[in-house]
Amino acid sequence: MADPRPLLAVLIDADNVPAKHAEAILEEVARIGELALRRVYGDWSADALRGWAAKIPALGLVARQETANTKGKNASDIGLVIDAMDILHSGKFDGFVLVSSDSDFTALANRLREDGRTVIGIGESKTPDSLRNVCNRFILIENLIETPAAKTKTPAAAQALKFFRDAIAKSDQDDEWYHLGGIGSTIQAAHPDFDTRTYGHAKLSSLVKAIPQIETKQNGTHLMIRLKP
């Protein structure tokens, strides 16, 4: 029997993520696990959140009203953090998806990981490294959408070579051929925001085959790689 899909709590900071990307974000999360809880936080009296408000019913989101009582204080951040801790202590969820480009959630992500929960971050390319690197995995919203402008800015596959070089250097095996799956896991652990889609490829196998300095061969069901001499 296949392992059940992980139960995920999806917490969205509406103040820091454009509503136009809501569908793409939830579709991506659905590929990872079960969207067992999905909440979006913001001050719904604000005109800036009308886009999110319009999407709430269709996407099955639960809106949490957070009103700032003090100027300069982000009530949405505070409300999301409080909810996250309550959800953590319920013990019902395997992981959290924090949807925000705000580095203020760095401490929260770190706390959730300390308790053994998987933390997936989703945000725009402007998201600071502090939040990206504390997550188990960080997904750029730009990789979930296709626009003509994005295609022209896609880095060449060869620019990903450094990640493979570093991962191979960390391996303690003597054989010159390496399992791609293991190398991919090493890269992801060291760089939570690594994503093959950043380089225009949907899969790791496709990306590695497009890098001239890497040689590949099939070994049964496993793809093996090595650096060319």
VOTI-189174 format. One record per residue: residue in one letter; x, y, z of N, C-alpha, C in turn. Coordinates in steps of 0.1 Angstrom, whole numbers, padded with zeros to 4 digits, always signed. Atoms other than C-alpha are relative to their C-alpha. Example, Ala and Ser with C-alpha at 12.3 -4.5 7.8 and 13.67 -1.06 7.14 Angstrom:
REM VOTI-189174
a+0009-0012+0000+0123-0045+0078+0009+0012+0000 s-0009-0011+0000+0137-0011+0071-0008+0011+0008 
This chain:
REM VOTI-189174
m+0008-0012+0000+0000+0000+0000+0009+0012+0000 a-0008-0012+0001+0014+0034-0010-0002+0009+0013 d+0001-0009-0012+0022+0059+0018-0010+0011-0003 p+0009-0011+0002-0005+0084+0023+0007+0013-0002 r-0006-0013+0003+0001+0119+0010+0001+0008+0013 p-0001-0008-0012+0014+0143+0037-0011+0010+0001 l+0010-0010-0003-0012+0165+0053+0007+0013+0002 l-0007-0013+0000-0002+0201+0047-0009+0011+0005 a+0007-0012-0004-0013+0233+0064+0005+0012-0008 v-0004-0010+0009-0012+0261+0039-0004+0014+0006 l+0003-0013-0006-0009+0296+0054+0005+0011-0009 i-0003-0010+0010-0010+0326+0030+0000+0014+0006 d-0002-0014-0004+0002+0361+0038-0005+0008-0012 a+0006-0007+0011-0022+0380+0015+0007+0014-0003 d-0006-0013+0001-0003+0413+0021+0013-0001-0009 n-0013+0001+0007+0029+0399+0004+0000-0010-0011 v+0001+0009+0012+0017+0376-0024-0012+0005-0009 p+0011-0005+0008-0003+0388-0054-0011-0011-0002 a+0012+0009+0001-0038+0373-0057+0000-0007-0013 k+0000+0006+0013-0033+0366-0094+0007-0013-0001 h-0007+0013+0000-0010+0337-0085-0006-0011+0008 a+0006+0009-0010-0034+0320-0061-0002-0014-0006 e+0003+0013+0006-0044+0292-0085+0013-0008-0002 a-0012+0006+0002-0009+0284-0095+0007-0005+0012 i-0006+0004-0013+0003+0283-0059-0007-0013+0005 l+0007+0011-0005-0024+0259-0048+0001-0013-0008 e-0003+0012+0009-0019+0236-0078+0013-0006+0003 e-0014+0005-0003+0018+0234-0070+0000-0008+0014 v+0001+0007-0013+0010+0225-0033-0007-0013-0001 a+0008+0013+0001-0015+0198-0044+0009-0011-0006 r-0009+0010+0006+0013+0181-0063+0009-0006+0011 i-0009+0004-0011+0033+0178-0030-0007-0008+0011 g+0007+0006-0010+0006+0168-0006-0014+0004+0001 e+0014-0003-0002-0029+0171+0007-0002+0013+0007 l+0002-0013-0006-0041+0206+0013-0011-0001+0010 a+0010+0003-0010-0058+0197+0045-0005+0012+0007 l+0005-0013-0006-0060+0233+0058+0006+0011-0009 r-0005-0011+0009-0058+0265+0037-0006+0013+0005 r+0005-0013-0006-0060+0299+0054+0008+0011-0007 v-0006-0012+0006-0053+0334+0040-0002+0011+0010 y+0000-0010-0010-0045+0363+0063+0001+0014-0006 g-0001-0014+0005-0051+0400+0058-0011+0008+0006 d+0010-0009-0004-0072+0430+0066-0010+0002-0012 w+0009+0001+0012-0102+0424+0043-0008+0013-0002 s+0006-0013+0002-0114+0460+0047+0009+0008-0009 a-0010-0007+0008-0083+0471+0027-0003-0002-0015 d+0002+0001+0014-0088+0478-0010+0010-0009-0007 a-0011+0007+0006-0055+0462-0018-0002-0015+0000 l+0002+0014-0001-0068+0428-0009-0013-0005-0007 r+0012+0004+0007-0099+0428-0031+0002-0012-0009 g-0003+0011+0009-0082+0404-0055-0001-0013+0007 w+0000+0013-0008-0077+0378-0028-0015-0002+0005 a+0013+0002-0005-0112+0384-0014-0009-0006-0010 a+0008+0005+0011-0127+0376-0048+0003-0015-0002 k-0004+0014+0002-0109+0342-0049-0003-0009+0011 i+0001+0009-0011-0116+0329-0015-0011-0011-0001 p+0010+0010+0001-0149+0311-0022+0003-0011-0009 a-0003+0010+0011-0138+0294-0054+0011-0009+0004 l-0012+0008-0004-0105+0282-0039-0001-0007+0013 g+0002+0007-0013-0119+0269-0006+0009+0005+0011 l-0009-0006-0010-0098+0293+0014-0008+0005+0012 v+0006-0005-0012-0106+0303+0050+0007+0014+0002 a-0006-0014-0002-0101+0341+0054+0001+0003+0015 r-0002-0005-0014-0087+0353+0087+0002+0015+0000 q+0000-0015-0001-0094+0389+0095+0010+0004+0010 e-0010-0005-0009-0064+0406+0110+0001+0016-0002 t+0000-0014+0000-0068+0443+0118+0011+0006+0008 a-0011-0006-0007-0038+0464+0127-0005+0011+0010 n+0004-0010-0010-0045+0483+0159+0011+0011+0003 t-0011-0009-0002-0011+0500+0159+0006+0003-0014 k-0007-0004+0013+0004+0519+0129+0014-0006-0001 g-0014+0005+0002+0034+0501+0115+0001-0015+0004 k+0000+0014-0004+0025+0467+0130-0008-0008-0010 n+0007+0009+0009+0016+0439+0106-0008-0010+0007 a+0008+0009-0008-0013+0422+0122-0001-0014-0007 s+0001+0012+0007-0015+0396+0095+0012-0010+0003 d-0011+0008-0004+0020+0384+0103-0002-0006+0014 i+0002+0005-0014+0012+0381+0140-0011-0011+0001 g+0011+0010+0000-0021+0363+0134+0004-0013-0006 l-0004+0012+0007-0005+0338+0110+0009-0008+0009 v-0010+0007-0009+0023+0330+0135-0008-0007+0011 i+0008+0005-0011-0002+0325+0163-0007-0013-0004 d+0007+0011+0005-0023+0302+0142+0009-0012-0003 a-0010+0010+0003+0008+0283+0130+0004-0008+0012 m-0004+0007-0012+0018+0275+0166-0012-0009+0005 d+0012+0008-0004-0018+0263+0174-0001-0012-0008 i+0001+0011+0009-0018+0241+0144+0011-0010+0002 l-0012+0009-0003+0017+0227+0152-0003-0008+0013 h+0002+0007-0012+0006+0218+0187-0012-0010-0001 s+0011+0010+0002-0025+0200+0174+0005-0013-0004 g-0006+0012+0004-0002+0174+0160-0007-0007-0012 k+0008+0006+0011-0025+0168+0130+0007+0000-0014 f-0006-0003+0013-0002+0180+0102+0014-0004-0001 d-0013+0004+0003+0029+0167+0086+0010+0011-0004 g-0008-0011+0004+0041+0199+0072-0008+0013-0002 f+0006-0013+0002+0035+0236+0066+0004+0006-0013 v-0004-0008+0012+0034+0257+0035-0002+0015+0003 l+0001-0015-0003+0042+0294+0042+0001+0007-0013 v+0000-0007+0012+0032+0315+0013+0002+0015+0003 s-0003-0014-0002+0049+0349+0016+0014+0003-0005 s-0013-0005+0004+0079+0369+0004+0006+0008+0012 d-0004-0008-0011+0084+0384+0039+0009-0008+0009 s-0010+0007-0009+0115+0375+0059-0004+0000+0014 d+0004+0000-0014+0096+0381+0091-0005-0014+0004 f+0004+0013-0003+0085+0345+0089+0012-0010+0002 t-0012+0008-0001+0121+0332+0091+0000-0008+0013 a-0001+0006-0014+0119+0325+0129-0011-0010+0001 l+0011+0009-0001+0085+0308+0125+0004-0013-0008 a-0005+0011+0007+0099+0285+0098+0010-0009+0007 n-0010+0007-0007+0128+0276+0119-0006-0007+0012 r+0007+0006-0011+0106+0269+0149-0007-0013-0004 l+0008+0012+0005+0084+0245+0129+0009-0011-0004 r-0009+0010+0004+0114+0227+0116+0007-0007+0013 e-0005+0006-0012+0128+0223+0151-0009-0010+0006 d+0009+0010-0005+0097+0204+0159-0002-0012-0009 g+0000+0012+0009+0103+0180+0131-0010+0001-0012 r+0009-0002+0011+0078+0195+0106+0007+0004-0013 t-0005-0004+0013+0085+0199+0069-0005+0014-0003 v+0004-0014+0003+0084+0236+0059+0003+0003-0015 i-0001-0004+0014+0078+0246+0023-0003+0014-0001 g+0003-0014+0002+0081+0282+0014-0003+0003-0014 i+0004-0005+0013+0065+0299-0016+0000+0015+0000 g+0000-0014+0001+0073+0334-0026+0006+0005-0013 e-0006-0006+0012+0086+0358-0052+0015+0001+0001 s-0015+0000+0000+0122+0362-0063+0006+0010+0009 k-0005-0010-0009+0125+0392-0040+0002-0006+0014 t+0000+0005-0013+0122+0369-0010+0015-0001+0005 p-0014+0000-0005+0154+0373+0012+0004-0015+0002 d-0006+0013-0002+0178+0344+0016-0003-0006+0014 s+0003+0005-0014+0170+0342+0053-0012-0009+0001 l+0012+0008+0000+0136+0328+0046+0001-0012-0009 r-0002+0011+0009+0145+0307+0016+0008-0011+0006 n-0009+0010-0004+0173+0289+0033-0004-0007+0013 v+0005+0007-0012+0155+0280+0065-0011-0010-0003 c+0010+0010+0004+0128+0261+0046+0007-0013-0005 n-0005+0012+0006+0132+0225+0036+0001+0001-0015 r+0000-0003+0015+0123+0237+0001-0007+0013-0002 f+0006-0013+0003+0115+0271-0013-0003+0001-0015 i+0005+0000+0014+0095+0275-0045-0002+0015-0004 l+0002-0013+0006+0097+0307-0066-0013+0001-0007 i+0013-0001+0007+0063+0319-0078+0003+0002-0015 e-0003-0003+0014+0080+0330-0110+0002-0014-0008 n-0001+0013+0006+0086+0293-0117-0013-0007-0002 l+0013+0006+0001+0049+0285-0115-0008+0007-0011 i+0008-0008+0010+0038+0310-0142+0009+0001-0012 e-0007-0002+0012+0047+0314-0178-0003+0013-0006 t+0002-0013+0007+0052+0348-0193+0011+0002-0010 p-0011-0002+0010+0071+0359-0224+0012+0006+0006 a-0011-0007-0006+0093+0381-0202+0008-0010+0008 a-0007+0010-0008+0101+0352-0179+0009-0009-0009 k-0007+0009+0008+0112+0330-0208+0013+0006-0005 t-0012-0007+0005+0137+0356-0221+0010+0001+0011 k-0010-0002-0011+0153+0358-0186+0004-0014+0006 t-0003+0013-0005+0156+0320-0181+0015-0003-0002 p-0015+0003+0001+0193+0312-0173+0002-0013-0008 a-0004+0012+0008+0210+0286-0195+0002-0011+0010 a-0001+0011-0009+0211+0251-0181+0014-0001+0005 a-0014+0001-0004+0249+0253-0180+0003+0008+0013 q-0002-0008-0012+0246+0279-0152-0003-0008+0013 a+0003+0009-0012+0233+0250-0129+0012-0009+0003 l-0011+0009-0002+0266+0232-0133+0007+0000+0014 k-0006-0002-0013+0280+0246-0101-0006-0008+0011 f+0007+0008-0010+0253+0229-0081+0004-0015+0000 f-0004+0014+0002+0262+0195-0095+0015-0002+0004 r-0015+0001-0004+0300+0201-0091+0001-0001+0016 d-0001-0001-0015+0295+0210-0054-0005-0013+0006 a+0006+0012-0006+0272+0180-0047+0009-0012-0002 i-0009+0011+0003+0296+0156-0064+0013+0000+0009 a-0012-0002-0009+0325+0170-0044-0003-0004+0014 k+0004+0004-0013+0306+0163-0012-0001-0015+0002 s+0002+0014+0000+0301+0127-0021+0013-0007+0004 d-0012+0007-0005+0325+0102-0004+0002-0013-0008 q-0001+0012+0007+0321+0074-0030+0012+0001-0009 d-0012+0001+0008+0350+0062-0051-0003-0001-0015 d+0004+0001+0014+0331+0055-0083-0002+0013-0007 e+0002-0012+0007+0331+0082-0109-0014+0003-0005 w+0014-0002+0004+0295+0077-0118-0009+0001+0013 y+0008-0003-0011+0268+0090-0094-0015-0001-0003 h+0014+0001+0002+0231+0083-0090-0006+0015+0000 l+0005-0014+0001+0213+0115-0102-0010+0003+0012 g+0010-0002-0011+0186+0110-0075+0007+0005+0013 g-0007-0004-0012+0212+0112-0047+0006+0013-0001 i-0006-0014+0002+0230+0142-0062-0011+0010+0001 g+0011-0009-0001+0196+0159-0066-0004+0003+0015 s+0004-0001-0014+0188+0153-0029+0011+0009+0007 t-0010-0007-0006+0222+0167-0019-0001+0015-0004 i+0002-0014+0005+0216+0199-0040-0011+0006+0007 q+0012-0006-0006+0181+0204-0026+0003+0003+0015 a-0003-0002-0014+0194+0200+0010+0008+0013+0002 a-0009-0011-0002+0221+0226+0005-0006+0013-0006 h+0006-0012+0007+0200+0250-0017-0015-0003-0001 p+0014+0003+0000+0163+0248-0007-0008+0006-0012 d+0007-0007+0011+0153+0272-0035+0005-0005-0014 f-0004+0005+0013+0170+0251-0063-0012-0006-0006 d+0012+0005+0007+0144+0243-0089+0004-0001-0015 t-0004+0002+0014+0150+0229-0124-0007+0009-0009 r+0008-0009+0008+0123+0252-0137+0006+0013-0002 t-0007-0012+0001+0145+0281-0130+0009+0000-0013 y-0009+0002+0012+0167+0268-0159-0008-0005-0012 g+0008+0004+0011+0138+0260-0182-0003-0015-0002 h+0002+0014+0001+0135+0223-0175-0010-0005+0011 a+0010+0005-0010+0106+0204-0158+0006-0010+0009 k-0005+0011-0008+0127+0175-0145+0015+0002+0001 l-0015+0000-0002+0162+0171-0131+0007-0008-0011 s-0006+0008+0010+0170+0144-0157+0001+0008-0013 s-0001-0009+0012+0162+0169-0185+0010+0011+0001 l-0010-0011-0002+0183+0196-0170+0014-0005-0001 v-0013+0005+0000+0213+0175-0165+0005-0005-0014 k-0003+0004+0013+0212+0162-0200+0003+0012-0009 a-0002-0012+0007+0213+0198-0212+0013+0007+0004 i-0012-0006-0004+0245+0206-0194+0012-0007-0007 p-0011+0006+0008+0275+0200-0218+0011-0007+0008 q-0012+0006-0008+0300+0193-0190-0004-0012+0008 i+0004+0012-0007+0280+0164-0176-0004-0011-0010 e+0003+0012+0008+0278+0129-0191-0010-0009+0008 t+0010+0008-0007+0249+0106-0184-0001-0014-0006 k+0003+0013+0006+0241+0069-0188-0011-0006+0009 q+0011+0006-0007+0212+0047-0178+0005-0013+0006 n-0004+0012-0007+0218+0019-0153-0013-0006+0006 g+0013+0006-0004+0185-0001-0151-0010+0012+0001 t+0010-0011-0001+0159+0024-0138+0007+0013+0005 h-0007-0012-0005+0186+0048-0125+0008+0008-0011 l-0008-0008+0009+0201+0077-0144+0013+0003+0008 m-0013-0003-0006+0238+0080-0136+0007+0012-0007 i-0007-0012+0006+0260+0111-0141+0014+0000+0004 r-0014-0003-0004+0296+0121-0141+0005+0013-0007 l-0006-0012+0007+0316+0152-0149+0010-0005-0011 k-0009+0004+0011+0333+0150-0182+0015+0004+0003 p-0014-0004-0002+0371+0150-0181+0004+0013-0005 
